[in-house]
């Protein structure tokens, strides 16, 4: 079916048609939604738009999480449509993730008709109030069908510029049915700040004085050319590189300059290395609470050591950290400029870099643990690390199980890690579905805890309906492990609200039409994983793990 959204620009069309035409002109190829009567004209316009695929999820939270995953994978705004009231509150989950993760995203919300506003109409909410402040980059409501192209263009520009993030656009029902001349706006073009030449020269001078420098990578908006330029710069200066929390895929973890990730489960050796460094070159990262260990490992507002902070958004520079050298620049443009710096005459930190990488390799290599009963998750992740292709995506939500993933899996390519920096439970499964739908030739793996998976277990129906043959590795220890860990520390022996009585996960997955198996011993996993890969449909492998092994190094008494 060919697109039919190509009439003469003077022809009057309804608001839904005009909106979908604006999305198409901005290169949108996928929307995620739960349908609602509040935006029926949009759904009708999508019916005739072959270039835009409509993915219907079973929960608005899953739709918004899929939109976030799309933004992470493509660098373009993930598009989500939900209906008013309850639909919007459900979708707020993915909006919060997109905000803290700096992911471009646009959430379109159906709204009551204009005549009913302010009367607490059916499912009415004030979205400027609900999503205002820190929740998004911009919230607006369209009050005239003729302005739809203008407002959609601005939404794309805001979502992708500076520090990317979510935008919310409310769609009054009568505006979607109203007609206006179709006046298409051109696709949005995003401007990126180039680094000041004097600042790049100063970075070179500061490196020349350093003895133990450390690069910390983070942020979003990297492109392939920028990633390659960064690798050239790091190699030329023989610098150790640490990734900020859940940004490990920004740098090849097999590279001899890689030093590990700063976040939950940071290696003690890397923590010491940050403390001992005499120059921090921070590229893209906000140095959030998790990365900075509560703003103490890297002290706020004034770090203990000189810091260079490169970031694409002027509002982030100086907001939490007073860097000695703040640099406003697009990350890829900054990396290209750094790669052009002349090679240093000598590199006194060669041993420092080599030791950092050796520490990382030792920390990320699984070791047998005879105390563990059931499946040893470290060996499972080690098997993935040895067998998966470089472009496989690994998605996860939140929970102690993620510490094994981030410690033992070595990411090789950008945009292969789908993990929420805001610690949102349930994120991994819908994100893995979105990844498989985005590129069917890439393997998509979701690693989820039993509590994490159950938040969006119903999206197995979505995966089956849209033929997304991803693989779920469900880590089942019958508890909410992270909270139990804190509970045992603060109130030992007083278990409250953290035990889980789970369903038969294999039977549940099969009921949805997925391939499913139970694995209770480590050595049974490789064969089960091979069968899941060959199944040709969504697959779930339940891993029965030791509830006492609360982290890779800690056991409950």
HELIX and SHEET records of a PDB file:
HELIX    1   1 UNK A   15  UNK A   25  1                                  11    
HELIX    2   2 UNK A   37  UNK A   39  5                                   3    
HELIX    3   3 UNK A   40  UNK A   47  1                                   8    
HELIX    4   4 UNK A   60  UNK A   74  1                                  15    
HELIX    5   5 UNK A   86  UNK A  101  1                                  16    
HELIX    6   6 UNK A  114  UNK A  116  5                                   3    
HELIX    7   7 UNK A  127  UNK A  130  1                                   4    
HELIX    8   8 UNK A  145  UNK A  147  5                                   3    
HELIX    9   9 UNK A  148  UNK A  160  1                                  13    
HELIX   10  10 UNK A  173  UNK A  177  1                                   5    
HELIX   11  11 UNK A  197  UNK A  209  1                                  13    
HELIX   12  12 UNK A  224  UNK A  237  1                                  14    
HELIX   13  13 UNK A  248  UNK A  250  5                                   3    
HELIX   14  14 UNK A  268  UNK A  276  1                                   9    
HELIX   15  15 UNK A  331  UNK A  339  1                                   9    
HELIX   16  16 UNK A  350  UNK A  363  1                                  14    
HELIX   17  17 UNK A  377  UNK A  387  1                                  11    
HELIX   18  18 UNK A  401  UNK A  408  1                                   8    
HELIX   19  19 UNK A  427  UNK A  438  1                                  12    
HELIX   20  20 UNK A  450  UNK A  454  1                                   5    
HELIX   21  21 UNK A  459  UNK A  465  1                                   7    
HELIX   22  22 UNK A  481  UNK A  490  1                                  10    
HELIX   23  23 UNK A  505  UNK A  512  1                                   8    
HELIX   24  24 UNK A  522  UNK A  524  5                                   3    
HELIX   25  25 UNK A  525  UNK A  534  1                                  10    
SHEET    1   A 2 UNK A  12  UNK A  14  0                                        
SHEET    2   A 2 UNK A 179  UNK A 181 -1                                        
SHEET    1   B 6 UNK A  53  UNK A  56  0                                        
SHEET    2   B 6 UNK A  30  UNK A  33  1                                        
SHEET    3   B 6 UNK A  78  UNK A  82  1                                        
SHEET    4   B 6 UNK A 105  UNK A 111  1                                        
SHEET    5   B 6 UNK A 166  UNK A 172  1                                        
SHEET    6   B 6 UNK A 138  UNK A 142  1                                        
SHEET    1   C 6 UNK A 258  UNK A 262  0                                        
SHEET    2   C 6 UNK A 241  UNK A 244  1                                        
SHEET    3   C 6 UNK A 213  UNK A 217  1                                        
SHEET    4   C 6 UNK A 279  UNK A 283  1                                        
SHEET    5   C 6 UNK A 306  UNK A 311  1                                        
SHEET    6   C 6 UNK A 325  UNK A 328  1                                        
SHEET    1   D 6 UNK A 417  UNK A 419  0                                        
SHEET    2   D 6 UNK A 393  UNK A 396  1                                        
SHEET    3   D 6 UNK A 444  UNK A 449  1                                        
SHEET    4   D 6 UNK A 471  UNK A 476  1                                        
SHEET    5   D 6 UNK A 539  UNK A 544  1                                        
SHEET    6   D 6 UNK A 515  UNK A 519  1                                        
END                                                                             
